[in-house]
Each structure stands twice: as structure tokens, then as C-alpha cells.
Amino acid sequence: MTGNKGKFITFEGIDGAGKSTHIATVVDLLKARGLEVVSTREPGGTSLGEKLRELLLHEPMHLETEALLMFAARREHLALVIEPALARGAWVVCDRFSDATYAYQGGGRGLDKAKFAELERWVHGHLQPDLTFLFDLPPDVACERIARQGRDLDRFEQERADFHWRVRQAYLERAASAPHRISVVNAGLKQDKIKKIVEEIVVTHCL
């Protein structure tokens, strides 16, 4: 185990890829090792961030407004939750981070990559996750999963199929640019197989 230095682990993937179940797997694994774990999410994670989440998921807005609000929520999240936790040696497990903005606002919506890169440098140029899991699944399969849940859809989930294919492609592009950090997991595998893969990656790369 690497001393008392906290690590930052994030989970990514298109809606319906099933990452939530495996976030709990990692949290349980780390706690079993006696580590302090902060489990959080984006957009959200703070009082202000949760209010911005409601706007982002349900209110129509300009693409650049959407991207700016995502990074505004992220800056608050970093300042109040993520950075303090890491500083005291806790581990942070987060449902989405900037890779999601690259995929959804960049790939899905068409945000200029240079604008994304500038926002990323400004908000957290000093910090990237130590490990990111990208749960990869074809959008048509993910949509079937969501439909079976029978819940109300947010405005991202309501987008057309081509939007979700662009998001997936952007995620894979991002993963290819950072193979040292991003581990792509086939989210179509059985749950027990995915659990084993995730646990092995955490132990190998972080513990």
C-alpha cells in the first residue's frame, strides 16, 4: 500500500453502461483495506453542485453555458470535497469527472476541443484522476437497459441515438489518448466478471 497518500478514482461511460454497481464494489474494496473513502458524483457533490446538476439535467441551455456550468460545479466540488479529501490522505471515488465533459459536451454537443482544454487547464490543470474506469457499451444496448428501468429520463438520456454514439466515440478517443490512466471495461460482460476485472485493476494500479 502506498503510504497515506490518497488516490483519485473516477468512473465514466454512457448512460446505461452500469457503472454505479461497480462504484460500490471499489468503495467496499478500499474500505476493507482500512482506507477512508469519499464517494461522490458529478455534476454535484456539493450543495451548489447539486443545484447546478438539476439545471444541467433538466433545463435547456446553450452548449457553452452547459460546459461552463459543468466546470463551475467541478471547481466547487474540487475546492470543497475532492482536494481536501486527497490532502488528508482519503481516497476519492467519483461518478464522472472531466472525461464526461469531453465526451458529452465535446463529442455529443460539439464543444470546441480548444475551449474544453482551456477550461480543464484553468479548473484543474494541477490534478487528474489516478485511475479512470471507462465502462464501454454500444448505445443501443445501453438504451435498452435504461428503458427496462422504467424511470423518467433526463435531457441527456432523451437525446437521439447519434448523440450517444458520438459520446461513446469521444470517450474511446479520450481513453486512447491516456492509456496510462483510463482502463476500458467491456460493460457487456456478466456482472461477476466485471467485478473481478475492476478489483484486479484497482489492486494492480493503486494498492
C-alpha positions, 0 to 999 in steps of 0.5 A, a space after each residue: 500500500 502506498 503510504 497515506 497518500 490518497 488516490 483519485 478514482 473516477 468512473 465514466 461511460 454512457 448512460 446505461 453502461 452500469 457503472 454505479 454497481 461497480 462504484 460500490 464494489 471499489 468503495 467496499 474494496 478500499 474500505 476493507 483495506 482500512 482506507 477512508 473513502 469519499 464517494 461522490 458524483 458529478 455534476 454535484 457533490 456539493 450543495 451548489 453542485 447539486 443545484 447546478 446538476 438539476 439545471 444541467 439535467 433538466 433545463 435547456 441551455 446553450 452548449 457553452 453555458 452547459 460546459 461552463 456550468 459543468 466546470 463551475 460545479 467541478 471547481 466547487 466540488 474540487 475546492 470543497 470535497 475532492 482536494 481536501 479529501 486527497 490532502 488528508 490522505 482519503 481516497 476519492 471515488 467519483 461518478 464522472 469527472 472531466 472525461 464526461 465533459 469531453 465526451 458529452 459536451 465535446 463529442 455529443 454537443 460539439 464543444 470546441 476541443 480548444 475551449 474544453 482544454 482551456 477550461 480543464 487547464 484553468 479548473 484543474 490543470 494541477 490534478 487528474 484522476 489516478 485511475 479512470 474506469 471507462 465502462 464501454 457499451 454500444 448505445 443501443 444496448 445501453 438504451 435498452 437497459 435504461 428503458 427496462 428501468 422504467 424511470 423518467 429520463 433526463 435531457 441527456 438520456 432523451 437525446 437521439 441515438 447519434 448523440 450517444 454514439 458520438 459520446 461513446 466515440 469521444 470517450 474511446 478517443 479520450 481513453 486512447 489518448 491516456 492509456 496510462 490512466 483510463 482502463 476500458 471495461 467491456 460493460 457487456 460482460 456478466 456482472 461477476 466478471 466485471 467485478 473481478 476485472 475492476 478489483 484486479 485493476 484497482 489492486 494492480 494500479 493503486 494498492 
